[in-house]
């Protein structure tokens, strides 16, 4: 099993068992490799450990349940994702979203802070610029229903120096992008993450001026800081608008077109 096959097997095992109390040892055993080797490969490619990824995926899925299943109790959602008490769930949730589950449920609109990671898209013999490939297939029906609507794409300028301060500072910057897009979005617009520091928003408008206004409003927030351990770190974004122009809506083609638009904005 080569490294890509190993990563693919690990990601699939995690997703299939996200509601079980799995550990890095369990993932390594399922992939027939040592825990230390799995951790080394996983962190090198993805930027965080197996444990961190499992937590981020659990909390992302829990946040969707909080937003979409208003009648389900927070305790039931906590137990569903292997947290033994509301207090343990709240601690984990606050580490990811920087707010309590009850506060998130009242006001959050966008939930896909840490979507499922996939293997890179292969183009010929070259993988797509080493970018993280994430699963946005759950939104495919929405994409199909809004074929002629515009996307607003965003990317953080220079996330690496922020991550060099701390990976937690980088996580705050990622969260800040989603908050800025949420502020600029209309009621029927949907934002989601498409990579390490790349996001897209599918509007419900065929008017390019509508999408352009959203992108402009996002850019107006450039330079506003996040605060990490008393340090103010300014965050700047690239932003642009695009629309899928293919004859047939293919998932990989859409994913690549969104990333190409981000590249054009730089």
Steps between C-alpha positions, in 0.01 A plus 500: 500500500656831392453824693200619296327165542578514872349847530195396302444197722546709816258770386238244400532312830464821699192609308334159527561491875463866595222412746718238670759562771797447266864587569808547282598145597170370361553686172857369467389143570228527234765623252750227593774743600661634814343791685822702475524459123133586448534811716810611309337466157164638611643813662746564217221501241211645699671727752349345811491170684249219461348590837462867404336406171254263671402776745456757222286261295284403799441861595428599139239226469361590843473865398291399200271301728470799733402728213274261308340293776374762739284257695787260580652568841861604540549199728385259228730664247790481748440129560462436126855625445658314794499773764401361839347822630379842380800652679752291304318578177492872579877508567574332167247716317644823638850397390377484139228766477601732788144501633267270692274256308189682626628832365595341168153344467331840542700692243724298268414455133808332353630176652764347271811625677683169463355297211611146429843481342545301180808399304630764256341531158734347243540684169704276272800408712491818710301560817324833524772727639511299824171661607272328745206339329186507711163335462223740399282235335226550761436835331476351150120529484531865597762554228274333246202713602703820467693417185500859374559668836829662594763387748706731720844351566733602785854414599716616790807702408805343668352251744843338547643782717189482719539123539864558590382703800277210599275248328226627734552850359461350153175333607374839621583653161307223322202559727525875433458442126172317556377776731581770244324311223202448730480875563509578128262225384134522418247281678501227233875497427706203621870509587726196529870417522674364190857463625750585769437874492257528210126554521215543255149634531223396263258788466138468398541764233574502128599866526877547492461839668341335803793261536751776434348709780545208741863459396556875544343495847726210599805694380392805699575297813863445397742588774257439785693294758443181686625488859721215612648500850484878516658541156303670222559333164353672192328272249481582129306315231491466126149487356341464159186376327444224248232279348530140385511503121518130412236317300464231766542559872783270609616514861874505427457755221310731732758458776786581263319800352449652845867459583599644164292809575679543831832468319391771254418736789855497633 
